[in-house]
Structures are given as C-alpha cells and as structure tokens.
Amino acid sequence: MIKNKEGIIQEKTEKITQIVKAYVEDMDTLSESDAFTIDNIEKMWEGLDESAKEIYREISEEVIRQIDEREIIRSKKANMRRKA
C-alpha cells in the first residue's frame, strides 16, 4: 500500500503541468524570433525530455519511499513459514 498516493499524484501533476506550460510559452516566444531553427527546437525538446525523466524518477523514488513495508514483511514471513 502506498501512503499519500493522492498527494504524490497531485504534486507531480502540478509539476508536469508547469513544465509543459513553460515549454509551450518558450516555444511560442522562440517561434517569433530569428532563432526559430531546427537546432533550437531540438534543444528545447531535449530539455523537455530531461525534465520529464527527472519527474518520473522523482515519482518512482517517492512511491518507493511511501510503500507500507508492513505488508511486504507480512508476505515475506508467510512465505518463510510455508517453506519451513
């Protein structure tokens, strides 16, 4: 069982939303300049990809930290008794 599941979802959803908004705004600004080149678009896309990967890593770490170990321990003990 994961503790604070809804809190994790809400926090990370907000973070992703902010990153997407910033990306779209930056792309809009770039599109109105002479710097609107394939190279700069690719750099922005790479930055978005890195940001997303970082958030996914954070999500995984947070979920693992919030797992209720008691259920895992009970399961492990039950398996050990069956093997004995």
Phi, psi and omega in degrees: 000133181263124177281147176058035182303312182295324178296318178298313181300313182296313182299313184286329176296317178297319180295316178297317179301316179297319180294319179294316178301314180298319179299312181296317178297315179297319179294321178298314178298315180298321184296342180261014182234171177287347181277005181283082181238163178302318179302314181290325176297315179297321178297317179294320180297317177299320178297319177297317179298315179296319178297318179296316179300320179296317179295318179297323177296315178300317179300312181300315180298316181295317180298316180298319178294331185266002178289135179283106184292338183302319180293321178295317180296316178301317179297317179297315179298319179297319179294321180294321179294321180294326181285334183284000000 
